[in-house]
Amino acid sequence: MTQRDEHLESDHAAERVALPTPPGAWDPVRNAVRGALRPIEHFLHVEASGGLLLMGAAAIALVWASSPWRDDYEHLLETPVVLRVGTLGIETDLHFFVNELLMTLFFFVVGLEIKREIKHGELSHPRRAALPIAAAIGGMTVPALIYIALNPHEPARNGWGVPMATDIAFAVGVLTLLGRRVPAALRVLLLTLAIADDVGAVIVIAVFYSNGIALGGLLTVALAVLLTLALQKAGVRRAWIYVFPGMIAWQGMHSAGVHPTLAGVLLGLMTPTSAWLGPRGAIHLTRHAMTRLSSVVGTGEAPPSELLGPLRDLELARREAMSPVERLAAKLHPWVAWAIMPLFALVNAGVPLDARSFDAEYAPLMLGIVAGLVIGKPLGVLAGAGLVVGLGISPLPRGVTWAGVGVVGLCAGIGFTMAIFVGDLAFDGSALLATKLAILAASLIAGVLALVVGSIVLRDARAVPGAARTESEAEASTLA
């Protein structure tokens, strides 16, 4: 998931219309609350904030699970969660609710990002896409081979998919901490590489970590797809209506033996990338609605029933100025980055630091994960990128050096969220505890190495001749 949509707040707050106090509100209380929330709002609009929240949640889980109150942590995971509408509903625990239900929304946003990149972003042009795709393939293949070499036998071999993953929030957060040393093109390369990595992770989960495919479940998924297409052909643009076919797809995936969170990816990939009105159409409809609104109001008080028409047009213009992919990604990304992913970390990163997690039996497993992420990722990224550049398929973007690509490879070694997710599919019991501990250790090592190496080999991007200054320039620089 890209971070570029986090800065949706206007930089021209002073140009906003001063609004009166809402009816029933009291200015002293309202101003005090806004003043208290302002530092929080500022923090949440820092690009690295998602990664920082994720790190904080993981640290809390790790300390909690290793403390004298570890039983309370276990009880937290078993907290009952009941979702019911009439006679229909689901009753489960917090661990299932987060990993199976909330993570479906995470994968939905992943699907949106993949669709957007394929349609309009770095993955939309073959020559431009070749570099991040090759780097991602190398960054997935080499870690998997290292892991299998150290764990050639079952059941440990089942974890080969764990070190293939990249956590985009952590990776971008670490790259952001390097500040002005990082050129815009290098950030774009990491973002696009991580999205291509997500595509690979989705394929690996669907093909290799599914429990036998049941035909009945696939037919249910097909029904959900047909229902979604029918709604789109009927011109239905309200996002909430598609929750129903999404629920059907989730149940179908679950019944088919495919991990149900992949229903989110499926729905994300089916989301339209074209705006109905677009900016110009939205401006035209807004002007027309404002003219009607002015004529209705006139000089007197207009009845509410006469205001509904122009107000609906204003709402339509606001909603349809952007494509559903752009609009939903902008709305849901903050919830995923600042709520769902930290909650996932809190629920899954609680590894007790005792003998259970340091069992010598699982030493090759842990070594395979650490070596795969810390060593395999940067080697694979460099090898994949070097191949396409050496063959003349795609050049390095202007201002990006091989040292910078190496730093991106180290950042890609921060597996965390997706790695833990795959580990949870591959193992259970003590093997899962060892897997999580190895992922945490490898992600920490990779992050520290990226910061140290980056601070040494990267210089101020503004001093690099020809370096792109913005992401738009960076996206075009590969084709120059």
Secondary structure, DSSP 8 states (H G I E B T S, - for coil): --STTS--S-S-GGGS------TT--HHHHHHHHHHHHHHHHHHTSTTHHHHHHHHHHHHHHHHHTSTTHHHHHHHHT-EEEEEETTEEEEEEHHHIIIIIIHHHHHHHHHHHHHHHHHTSGGGSHHHHHHHHHHHHHHHHHHHHHHHHH--STTGGGGGGGGG---HHHHHHHHHHTGGGS-HHHHHHHHHHHHHHHHHHHHHHHHHSS----HHHHHHHHHHHHHHHHHHHTT---GGGGHHHHHHHHHHHHHHTS-TTHHHHHHHHTS--S-SSHHHHHHHHHHHHHHHHHHHHTTS---HHHHHHHHHHHHHHHHHTS-HHHHHHHHHHHHIIIIIHHHHHHHH-----SGGGS-GGGHHHHHHHHHIIIIIHHHHHHHHHHHHHHTTSS---TT--HHHHHHHHHHHT--HHHHHHHHHHH--HHHHHHHHHHHHHHHHHHHHHHHHHHHHH---GGGSTT--SSHHHHHHHTT-
